[in-house]
């Protein structure tokens, strides 16, 4: 079963072709310029010109927000497509581009099933004390207010790969996954199940990100509206597009450019990096407390995989929860790798994000059961 995987993030389009049976990757690529779906499909067809539609038997789409309705991968039908459209306002940076890609791909490849796999699905196991906001119960019930969590495909793979690398079963394992990229979140995972995570109703809550603020005092947001004359529309746009690394540094939303400016003596860039590490460290510490300890910490995502400087800064001070980083191993690490010291009570790992693999598995299961 040859599947075309289309993974639309907040800043890129990743694509791959995977055999869903043996999980072999036949081709893959990424474009930060928003490469068109037609270009991807043309590339696939040129690779296998003698096979109808390049031999593609199904297309899998990453959709960030599935709400309460979509808690597992599902075949895209007109009814499902309509339901997904209703969730756009909860993930304005992610869901609309994903739906545009779904529409384009279905027009180009109409003869194969299209499956949506959701970032929120992994967090369907959150307990009520983790997903319930301390708001009036009437509001919660009327508007379906709750914490959903995101990056679930990445968190699920990170936890699975961690126990595999440590040669231990998932049952009983306490794993913290830090997905650090243009979007960032931390999840506490026990027995392979998400029990707490840093993102909430939308992908705005939690850690500092590339252009997103992460958690901000609600009173501050009210102050900006009631006392400073900032409209709700201005506030929504700023929180999603003008905050985070970009807002604090004034340089870029890209950690590589922020780090370069910091090394050159830019104090705002240095502050942005320090805040980023501080917020991630806080979330990891909170996850360790929720889990009652930690057996493994996983760094994944673009920053988590490639910035030894950020990993070292995040881990500075985490020895108190049994996480002791080996600075030499960390500096030269190429994922998948172990970067904790031999005396660390818990393992620290750098693992390549494989959302594509989790999407392929979810699609295979969905198509097998006809959903």
Buried (B, 14 or more C-beta within 10 A) or exposed (E): BBBBBBBBBBBBBBBBBBBBEEEEBBBEEEEEEEBBBEEBBEBBBEEBEEEEBBBBBBBBBBBBBBBEEBBBBBBBEEEBBEBBEEBBEBBBBBBBBBBEBBBBBBEBBEEBBBBBBBBBBBBBBBEEEBBBEEEEEEEBEEEEBBBBBBBBBBBBBBBBBBBEBBEBEBEEBBBBBBBBBBBBBBBBBBBBBBBBBBBBBBBBBBBBBBBBBBBEEEEEBEEBBEEEEBEEEEBEEBBBBBBBBBBBBEBBBBBEBBBBBBEEEBEBBBBBBEBBBBBBBBBBBBBBEBBEEBBBBBBBBBBBBBBBBBBBBBBEBBBEBBBBBBEEBBEEBEBBBBBBBEEBBBBBBBBBBBBBBBBBBBBBBBBEEEE
